[in-house]
Amino acid sequence: MDQEKEDTQTKADTQDEILLAALKLFAEKGYFNTSLTDIAEAAGVKGTSGIYHHFKNKQMIAAALYASIFDSLNVSIDDIRRKNPKPSEQLRSIVDLLFRLADDAPDVMQLLLVLNMNEILPDEKPLLDTAPFAKILKIFQAGVKSGEIRNLAPPLCFAYFFGIVNHTLRMVLLGALDRKADAYQSQTWLAAWNAIAKK
C-alpha cells in the first residue's frame, strides 16, 4: 500500500514539474513556439514519451495550467470577498493581488493577460464566464446597488475598470514600463476606480 502511495506521489510530482516547465516556456517563448521536447527537457522528463504518460498533448498541458490558475484565483477571490465588506475594498484587494502576482509570478500573469488563450484553448469558457470573473461581476453589481459604483452594466464596469488594470500589467510584463508592477499600483488603482466610481 505504501508503494502505491509513493507511486501516486511521484506521478503527481512529475505532473507538477511538467506544468511548471510548460508555464515558464509558454511565458518566455509563447505556446506555439514551445515543443513537447522543450517541455520534457525543462521538466527533466525522459523524452516526449514521459510527457505522454501524464498528458495526451500540449493542449492538455495548457488546459491543466489554465484550470489550476483559475482554481487558485477563485479561492483568492472568495477569501477577498469574505474579508472585505465593501465592493470598493474587494476590488482594491483584487488589484493588489494581480499586481503582486505580476511581480512574484510573472509567468502566471503572462498566461492570463498576454497569451491568447482563445487560440490555444478554443473550447474553454470565455474569461467572463469563468467562476472568478463571475464573482467579480457580482462585486460590480453590489457596488452599483450600494451606490459606490455608477449605474453601469457589470460587463461595462469590468471593461472600464480592468481595461486600465490589465493594460498596465501587460505593459509591465512586456517590458514597455521599466519598473516592477508595484511601482504603478496606486496610480493604476486610482485611474481604474475613477473610471467607475459614483462621483
C-alpha positions, 0 to 999 in steps of 0.5 A, a space after each residue: 500500500 505504501 508503494 502505491 502511495 509513493 507511486 501516486 506521489 511521484 506521478 503527481 510530482 512529475 505532473 507538477 514539474 511538467 506544468 511548471 516547465 510548460 508555464 515558464 516556456 509558454 511565458 518566455 517563448 509563447 505556446 506555439 513556439 514551445 515543443 513537447 521536447 522543450 517541455 520534457 527537457 525543462 521538466 527533466 522528463 525522459 523524452 516526449 514519451 514521459 510527457 505522454 504518460 501524464 498528458 495526451 498533448 500540449 493542449 492538455 498541458 495548457 488546459 491543466 495550467 489554465 484550470 489550476 490558475 483559475 482554481 487558485 484565483 477563485 479561492 483568492 477571490 472568495 477569501 477577498 470577498 469574505 474579508 472585505 465588506 465593501 465592493 470598493 475594498 474587494 476590488 482594491 484587494 483584487 488589484 493588489 493581488 494581480 499586481 503582486 502576482 505580476 511581480 512574484 509570478 510573472 509567468 502566471 500573469 503572462 498566461 492570463 493577460 498576454 497569451 491568447 488563450 482563445 487560440 490555444 484553448 478554443 473550447 474553454 469558457 470565455 474569461 467572463 464566464 469563468 467562476 472568478 470573473 463571475 464573482 467579480 461581476 457580482 462585486 460590480 453589481 453590489 457596488 452599483 446597488 450600494 451606490 459606490 459604483 455608477 449605474 453601469 452594466 457589470 460587463 461595462 464596469 469590468 471593461 472600464 475598470 480592468 481595461 486600465 488594470 490589465 493594460 498596465 500589467 501587460 505593459 509591465 510584463 512586456 517590458 514597455 514600463 521599466 519598473 516592477 508592477 508595484 511601482 504603478 499600483 496606486 496610480 493604476 488603482 486610482 485611474 481604474 476606480 475613477 473610471 467607475 466610481 459614483 462621483 
